[in-house]
Amino acid sequence: MYINIEEPTRRISPDAVRVWRLSNFLMEAIGFLVICALLVAGNHFGWWPWVTWILWGAIGISLLSSLYSIWFEPAWLQKTWRYEIDEEYIQLQHGRFNKHHTLIPMAKVEYVTTNQGPFLRKYDLYDLTIGTVTSSHKIPAIPKEQALALRAQIGVLAKIKDSDEEMDVAP
Amino acid sequence: MMEAERQHFHFSWPLFQLVSLVKGSVFFIFYLFILKAGSDSAFILALKGLFIASMFFSVTKIFLNWVYTRYEISDTTVTLYLGIFVKKQRNVELKRIQNVQQTTNFLHRLLKLTSLTLETGTAGEDAAVKFPVLSHAEADRIKGLVEEAKRVHAEPLKSITEEEVPVPSPPLPERQIYFTAGMKDLVKAAFTSLSMFAIFPILFSLYFQFDDFFNLDETSQSVFAFFASRLWLLVPVFLTALLLSAIIGFVTTYSKYGKFVISADEHRIYIRKGIFTETQFSIRKDKVQAIKIEQPVLKRLLGMAEVKLISAGSVGNDDNEINSLFPFLPAKEAYRLVEELLPQYEISSSMQALPKSALWIRLLRPYYFWIAATIALAVFKMEWLWLSAPLFVIFIVARFLEYRYTRYRLTERFIQIQTGAFSTTTLLTKRVKIQEIEVTHSWLQRKFGVSSLHFHIRSKPLLATELKDVPRETGAQFYHWFKDRTHFVK
């Protein structure tokens, strides 16, 4: 443990890996096809050669990024995602190379929603989005019952707001 | 509870909108009815028709808007009734108001009126309640209600028998003046803001605009030839230009910052400025989210600092921010002012520096911008490629300075952070005002034993602050520090 804090313990669904592989594959494939289409068009209409070089470069980058985002990233992200939700705080932690530890007071939570795309639906998973006044955070790929329970729990806990003001006498 | 009454906006509101409508269409009027007055072309005629129709539409809309827009204010809530065809009702609780701005432009002044904006600090278009035109008495009444709202909310149920007589506006509490900009301050401001040079870009753009019509190039060439043979003549010309621009610069500064007064009472801070357009800003002391101290290069060299009060509500647009405690104060005086206005804040001059390892990691991080610039030079301007070397030196110096000037301080109630290389920014906020935090560390940072701190404060625009490369122990300390906030918050 690099930073000496109590780490959150709850994990996201192992199916997240497959969901992300699928959706990332789709995105990468679309990008790849667009670049290929441009290359074909370039050859056909006789665009300047440097355009073609850039497009070939883009294809190389696209292949490398596919390798990362389809093969490595989903597995690493799923492995490192942790969260913890109690009466006072929401703690999130994720990332392998760039590790993030996030701490959100429950009293600052403005809204909580669950979302489900077609890939998540296939595995009966939900993304849980927690919004504060200044930003929003997503806990991805949580099994249905857990996600709905969390949403209800946060909804109740977040009703209590603090005033952003200090107590008159600090204890 | 006082029975609120639905009111129209002031009856001269349409007049104000008409004036701004005419102002906005001056160009079209000039083009269609003066430049092309005699034109018979079908296109111009069509444009004229279209213009008149749209004017007619706009004018009708202005009047209908006035007829159908109403507001009412109770002790706790402002309600706006909007919309001509689609009716809309907006309720804003007075205790949610983050700051109040009052602007009196030239037309307002002529008619002894003013305008008022109540900022709520929510996102989106509906963040503010605007009263575009109202009497000073009504503005004072609304300000008084906003001020009272918090107290009324705290101790409700003071049952007042309902009567027809309007309740008199609650008196504004005693105010004390803390700062008034004198002539000396304004002269300093004119020099430091460089507004005296503002005339040159204006002259240039004028020149090029006229050039389009009258082909000035020939004239300017003959003028140039004239002066080239009589060089000494340039001296008085240059001096006159300088004097003129200094005067214009001073007038600009004077109109913007003249009559700058900061005052405060027990609960609120009031800032007022401007000669032709007068702006007033007031914020409750406990709604100040943070204090930001900015020192651009020039101000740092002259020992000046600009202190801004960060509010969750909007504080005006970029070139007319109203949350600043006079931008051209000597740093010491600025700090003294903050201490007097906000005694609960403590600005400390002794802050902690970053560890040595932070310097190495900062120097080691890839120089993306430099790489891109070098590639661009190599591709487009090969003969200037040598520029890449001095550029690299500049980047190294900047990183070194950034390391030197990055400081922080974490105390029981506050966090204070200073960043920047050439110009520096210091941010001071209370633990209880921080909305959420994040501690991050990258692979490279782990090799050097450092981490980064991030936190969000309510502010418009959003203020997300990052402090890079503090020791990893500080990262953990920061996390726990924020986690303990529950013991301190009301």
Interface residues (C-beta under 8 A of the other chain):
Chain A: Y2 I3 N4 I5 E88 Y89 G95 F97 N98 K99 H100 H101 T102 L103 I104 P105 A107 K108 T132 V133 T134 S135 D162 S163 D164 E165 E166 M167 A170 P171
Chain B: D286 A312 Q344 E412 R413 K430 V432 K433 Q435 E436 I437 E438 V439 T440 H441 S442 W443 R446 S451 H456 I457 R458 L462 A464 R472 E473 G475 A476 Y479 H480 F482 K483 R485 T486 H487 F488 V489 K490
